[in-house]
Amino acid sequence: MEATLRPATVADIDTLFDIRTSVVQNHLSREQMAELGITSAALAEAIEHTPCAWIAELDGIAAGFAMVDLEAGELFALFVRPQAEGQGLGHLLLNAAETALFQGHESIWLITDGHESIRANAFYRRHGWELAGAVDERDVRYEKRRS
């Protein structure tokens, strides 16, 4: 299978939501995302104003995505469909996000579910991210400095 990466466009918004709601760990429904302000309109505005999201494809099929907040220096989202895990897409997406974020920041950050059973924690640590601390009773913050 061939993995490729491309910038996300406004035409990909339904695909982004489809991928995001396909995950098992750290799952959110579209309704839950809307309560957090993550709506089609919000994603369209972000994507239209700056290159901030990428889609990873396997043999031309969208299988994962990453999205950043360039101004804040935050990796906002990185998700891969369960059936596409283990194909290197997470690494591909993380590299694109880090490259974009480090163009404007010495230190970048992300927030994720801090429970040790959440595989994202080990993934980020393997890629050089350091646990900065708890954000609340569930979430933790990771940070990475430009090397």
BELWOVEN-V803982 format. One record per pair of residues at least 6 apart in sequence whose ideal C-beta (glycine too) atoms are under 8 Angstrom apart, sorted by the first residue. I is the first residue (numbers start at 0). J is the second residue. If there is no record, write none. Layout:
[[I,J] [I,J]]
//
This chain:
[[0,57] [0,58] [0,86] [1,57] [1,58] [2,55] [2,56] [2,57] [2,86] [2,87] [2,88] [2,91] [3,55] [3,56] [3,59] [4,53] [4,54] [4,55] [4,56] [4,91] [4,92] [4,95] [5,53] [5,54] [5,56] [6,50] [6,52] [6,53] [6,54] [7,14] [7,15] [7,46] [7,52] [7,53] [7,54] [7,64] [7,66] [8,46] [9,43] [9,46] [9,47] [11,46] [11,52] [11,54] [11,61] [11,64] [12,39] [12,42] [12,43] [12,46] [13,39] [14,54] [14,61] [14,64] [15,42] [15,52] [15,54] [15,64] [15,66] [16,29] [16,32] [16,39] [17,61] [18,61] [18,62] [18,63] [18,64] [18,78] [18,79] [18,80] [19,27] [19,32] [19,64] [19,76] [19,78] [20,26] [20,27] [20,28] [20,29] [21,78] [21,80] [21,81] [22,78] [22,79] [22,80] [22,81] [23,81] [24,112] [24,116] [24,117] [24,118] [24,119] [25,111] [25,112] [25,117] [25,119] [27,35] [32,38] [42,52] [42,66] [45,51] [45,52] [45,66] [45,68] [46,52] [49,69] [50,99] [51,66] [51,67] [51,68] [51,69] [51,99] [52,64] [52,65] [52,66] [52,67] [53,64] [53,65] [53,66] [53,92] [53,95] [53,96] [54,61] [54,63] [54,64] [55,61] [55,62] [55,63] [55,64] [55,65] [55,79] [55,88] [55,91] [55,92] [56,62] [57,83] [57,86] [57,88] [62,79] [62,80] [62,82] [62,83] [62,86] [62,88] [63,77] [63,78] [63,79] [63,80] [63,83] [63,88] [63,89] [63,92] [64,76] [64,77] [64,78] [64,92] [65,74] [65,76] [65,77] [65,78] [65,92] [65,93] [65,95] [65,96] [66,75] [66,76] [66,77] [66,96] [67,73] [67,74] [67,75] [67,96] [67,99] [67,100] [68,75] [69,99] [69,100] [69,103] [70,103] [72,100] [72,103] [72,104] [72,106] [72,107] [72,108] [73,100] [73,107] [73,108] [73,109] [73,110] [74,93] [74,96] [74,97] [74,100] [74,107] [74,108] [74,109] [75,109] [77,89] [77,92] [77,93] [77,96] [77,109] [77,119] [79,88] [79,89] [79,92] [89,122] [90,126] [93,126] [97,107] [97,143] [100,107] [101,107] [101,145] [104,145] [105,144] [105,145] [106,142] [106,143] [106,144] [106,145] [107,142] [107,143] [108,131] [108,140] [108,141] [108,142] [108,143] [109,123] [109,128] [109,140] [109,141] [110,134] [110,138] [110,139] [110,140] [110,141] [111,117] [111,119] [111,120] [111,123] [111,138] [111,139] [111,141] [112,119] [112,120] [112,137] [112,138] [112,139] [113,120] [113,133] [113,134] [113,137] [113,138] [113,139] [114,120] [114,137] [120,130] [120,139] [123,141] [124,130] [124,141] [126,143] [127,143] [127,146] [128,141] [128,142] [128,143] [129,141] [129,142] [129,143] [130,139] [130,140] [130,141] [131,139] [131,140] [131,141] [131,142] [132,139] [132,140] [133,139] [133,140] [134,140]]
//
